């Protein structure tokens, strides 16, 4: 592709008929005059075209078929719309005919766990499929399905905790939106950026947290930890502060940094001119992180209110 500075009629090949047959002859004068008029007309047309280009609105993701921040934002909003719809379904199916305002948390609570289990397993499987197949082809339908399954899971677990601790869903939602908003604002202002050193620390912390979580679950399943402790080791106290709260705060910080990584990768994809369909992967990554953040905050609040 030629330099845009040379994309001008003055640098294009002229009509041979305007060339003089001999230097200084009358044909040369006539040719020069004709060429001058044609050049003027072509310059005027070119200038008018350039002015029209500058006045026109910038090309968006649809026109360029390239990934953009705005298009990724709309895709993210669409996925969360699907999540909210299926979350409402999961909420209703989990509670069934239970009258929440009149429910006694000390009586037998038998919720329908099917939406919770189906949503968790379906979301996990689809997340793995999307992650390992996206290198070859991005499949938005799988990402839509993932959002739907995550909605069932979020709706089920939220209704369960809402019955035990009324108002906890609103608290967790408000805290999640606050963390996402603050992280986005700091990233947009340039005050927070992803770095190689911080990313290494993040990966080490993530592996440690996963090992701890798996160990916690295994000890509860094997009966080593008391059944009365809703979160196993997380319910233990250190200097009067529940261990789950301490770990939860660290996990929330990790989730916030994961959001920074998500934002940074989306910007990198836009700079690289990635195809527009890769915006779905950016939206998928943000949803995974936000759902993780919400669950961790929900758990922190449940531990605090359970101790009280």
C-alpha positions in Angstrom: 0.0 0.0 0.0 1.4 3.4 -1.0 1.9 6.3 1.4 -1.2 8.3 1.9 0.8 11.5 1.2 1.3 10.4 -2.3 -2.4 9.4 -2.9 -2.9 12.6 -4.8 -3.8 13.3 -8.4 -0.6 15.3 -8.8 1.4 12.1 -8.5 -0.7 10.0 -10.9 0.2 9.2 -14.5 -1.2 11.8 -16.9 -2.9 11.4 -20.2 -0.3 11.0 -23.0 -2.3 13.3 -25.3 -1.3 16.3 -23.1 2.4 15.7 -23.6 4.1 18.1 -26.1 5.5 16.8 -29.4 8.6 19.0 -29.1 9.9 21.4 -26.5 8.6 24.9 -26.8 6.1 24.2 -29.6 2.5 25.3 -29.6 1.4 21.8 -28.7 3.3 22.1 -25.5 1.6 25.4 -24.6 -1.8 23.9 -25.4 -1.0 20.7 -23.5 0.3 22.6 -20.5 -2.9 24.8 -20.4 -5.1 21.7 -20.7 -3.1 19.8 -18.1 -3.4 22.8 -15.7 -7.1 22.9 -16.0 -7.5 19.1 -15.5 -5.1 19.2 -12.6 -7.2 22.0 -11.0 -10.4 20.0 -11.5 -8.9 16.9 -10.1 -7.4 18.7 -7.1 -10.8 20.2 -6.3 -12.5 16.8 -6.5 -9.8 15.3 -4.3 -10.1 18.1 -1.7 -13.9 17.7 -1.7 -13.5 13.9 -1.2 -11.1 14.5 1.7 -13.4 17.0 3.3 -16.2 14.5 3.1 -14.0 11.8 4.7 -13.1 14.1 7.6 -16.7 15.2 8.1 -18.0 11.6 8.1 -18.3 9.7 11.4 -15.5 7.3 12.2 -15.9 3.7 11.1 -17.1 1.4 13.8 -16.6 -2.3 14.5 -19.3 -3.2 12.0 -17.7 -1.3 9.1 -14.2 -2.4 9.8 -15.1 -5.9 11.1 -12.4 -5.3 13.8 -12.6 -5.6 17.5 -13.3 -2.3 19.4 -13.8 -1.4 23.0 -17.3 -0.1 22.4 -18.4 -3.3 20.6 -16.9 -5.4 23.4 -18.8 -3.4 26.0 -22.1 -4.0 24.2 -21.3 -7.7 23.9 -20.6 -7.9 27.6 -23.9 -6.1 28.4 -25.7 -8.7 26.3 -24.1 -11.6 28.1 -25.0 -10.2 31.5 -28.6 -9.7 30.2 -28.8 -13.4 29.5 -27.3 -14.1 32.9 -29.9 -12.0 34.7 -32.8 -13.7 32.9 -31.6 -17.3 33.8 -30.6 -16.1 37.3 -34.3 -15.2 37.9 -35.3 -18.7 36.7 -32.7 -20.3 38.9 -33.9 -18.3 41.9 -37.5 -19.3 41.4 -36.7 -23.0 40.8 -34.4 -23.2 43.8 -36.9 -21.8 46.2 -39.9 -23.5 44.7 -43.0 -22.6 46.7 -41.1 -21.5 49.8 -42.4 -18.3 51.3 -39.1 -16.5 52.0 -40.4 -13.7 54.3 -42.0 -16.3 56.6 -39.1 -18.7 56.5 -37.5 -19.7 59.8 -33.7 -20.3 59.2 -33.6 -22.7 62.1 -36.1 -25.1 60.6 -35.4 -27.6 57.9 -34.7 -25.8 54.6 -34.9 -28.1 51.6 -34.2 -26.0 48.4 -34.2 -27.5 44.9 -30.5 -27.9 44.3 -30.9 -29.0 40.6 -30.6 -25.5 39.1 -27.5 -24.8 41.2 -25.8 -28.1 40.3 -26.7 -27.9 36.6 -25.6 -24.3 36.3 -22.3 -25.0 38.0 -21.4 -28.1 36.0 -22.7 -26.7 32.7 -20.8 -23.4 33.2 -17.6 -25.2 34.1 -17.7 -27.5 31.1 -18.5 -24.7 28.7 -15.8 -22.5 30.1 -13.2 -25.2 29.5 -14.5 -25.8 25.9 -14.5 -22.1 25.1 -11.0 -21.6 26.5 -9.4 -24.5 24.6 -11.2 -24.1 21.3 -11.1 -20.4 20.9 -7.6 -20.5 19.4 -9.1 -22.0 16.2 -12.6 -20.4 16.1 -14.7 -18.2 18.3 -18.2 -19.7 18.8 -20.6 -17.0 20.3 -23.3 -19.7 20.8 -21.2 -21.5 23.3 -20.6 -18.2 25.1 -24.3 -17.5 25.2 -24.9 -20.9 26.7 -22.2 -20.3 29.3 -23.9 -17.1 30.4 -27.2 -19.0 30.7 -25.7 -21.7 32.8 -23.9 -19.2 35.0 -27.2 -17.4 35.5 -28.8 -20.6 36.8 -25.9 -21.1 39.2 -25.9 -17.5 40.4 -29.7 -17.4 40.9 -29.6 -20.7 42.8 -26.8 -19.9 45.2 -28.1 -16.3 45.7 -31.6 -17.4 46.6 -30.1 -20.0 49.1 -28.1 -17.4 50.9 -30.9 -14.8 50.7 -33.2 -17.1 52.6 -30.6 -17.6 55.4 -29.3 -14.0 55.5 -32.0 -11.6 54.1 -30.5 -8.7 52.2 -27.2 -10.4 51.5 -27.7 -10.5 47.7 -28.2 -6.7 47.5 -25.1 -6.2 49.7 -23.0 -8.6 47.5 -24.3 -7.0 44.3 -23.6 -3.5 45.5 -20.1 -4.5 46.6 -19.4 -6.2 43.3 -20.5 -3.3 41.2 -18.4 -1.0 43.4 -15.2 -3.0 42.9 -15.7 -3.3 39.2 -16.5 0.4 38.9 -13.4 1.5 40.9 -11.2 -0.9 39.0 -12.4 0.3 35.7 -12.0 3.9 36.7 -8.5 3.4 37.9 -7.5 1.5 34.8 -9.1 4.1 32.5 -7.1 6.9 34.3 -3.9 5.0 33.9 -3.3 4.6 37.6 -3.4 0.8 37.5 -1.7 -1.3 34.8 -0.8 -5.0 34.5 2.9 -5.8 34.9 4.9 -9.0 34.5 5.9 -9.0 38.2 2.4 -8.5 39.5 1.1 -11.1 37.1 3.6 -13.7 38.4 2.5 -12.9 42.0 -1.1 -13.2 40.9 -0.6 -16.6 39.4 1.2 -17.9 42.5 -1.5 -16.6 44.7 -4.2 -18.2 42.5 -2.5 -21.6 42.6 -2.2 -21.4 46.3 -5.9 -20.4 46.7 -7.0 -23.3 44.5 -5.0 -25.8 46.5 -6.5 -24.4 49.7 -10.0 -24.5 48.4 -9.7 -28.1 47.2 -8.2 -29.1 50.5 -11.0 -27.4 52.3 -13.7 -29.2 50.3 -12.0 -32.6 50.7 -11.7 -32.2 54.5 -15.4 -31.4 54.7 -16.5 -34.3 52.5 -14.4 -36.7 54.5 -15.8 -35.5 57.8 -12.5 -34.3 59.2 -13.9 -30.8 59.7 -17.2 -30.4 61.7 -20.3 -30.3 59.5 -21.6 -27.3 61.4 -18.8 -25.1 59.8 -20.4 -24.0 56.6 -17.1 -23.2 55.0 -14.8 -25.6 56.8 -11.4 -24.1 57.6 -12.8 -20.7 56.4 -14.9 -20.5 59.6 -11.9 -20.7 61.9 -10.9 -17.5 63.7 -7.5 -15.8 63.8 -7.3 -13.1 66.5 -11.0 -12.8 66.4 -11.2 -12.4 62.6 -12.7 -15.3 60.6 -10.0 -16.9 58.4 -12.5 -16.9 55.5 -12.8 -13.1 55.7 -9.0 -12.7 55.6 -8.7 -15.0 52.6 -11.8 -13.5 51.0 -10.3 -10.0 51.1 -7.2 -11.3 49.4 -9.2 -13.1 46.8 -11.2 -10.0 46.0 -7.9 -8.2 45.4 -6.9 -11.0 43.1 -10.2 -10.8 41.3 -9.8 -7.0 40.9 -6.3 -7.5 39.4 -7.8 -10.2 37.1 -10.2 -7.5 35.9 -7.2 -5.3 35.1 -5.7 -8.1 33.1 -9.0 -8.5 31.2 -9.2 -4.8 30.4 -5.5 -4.8 29.3 -6.0 -7.8 27.0 -9.0 -6.2 25.4 -7.1 -3.1 24.7 -4.3 -5.2 23.2 -6.7 -7.0 21.0 -8.0 -3.6 19.7 -4.5 -2.4 19.0 -3.6 -5.6 17.2 -6.7 -5.2 14.9 -8.2 -8.5 16.0 -11.4 -9.6 14.2 -14.6 -8.3 15.6 -15.7 -11.8 16.8 -12.9 -11.7 19.4 -14.9 -9.2 21.3 -17.0 -12.1 22.5 -13.9 -13.6 24.1 -13.3 -10.3 25.8 -16.9 -10.2 27.1 -16.6 -13.9 28.2 -13.4 -13.1 30.2 -15.0 -10.2 32.0 -18.1 -12.3 32.9 -15.9 -15.1 34.3 -14.1 -12.6 36.5 -17.2 -10.7 37.7 -19.0 -13.9 38.6 -16.0 -15.1 40.6 -15.8 -11.7 42.3 -19.5 -11.8 43.2 -19.3 -15.4 44.7 -16.3 -14.4 46.8 -18.0 -11.3 48.2 -21.2 -13.3 48.8 -19.2 -15.8 50.8 -17.4 -13.1 52.8 -20.6 -11.5 53.9 -22.1 -14.9 54.7 -19.2 -15.7 57.0 -19.3 -12.3 58.8 -23.1 -12.5 59.3 -22.9 -16.2 60.3 -20.3 -15.3 63.0 -22.5 -12.6 64.3 
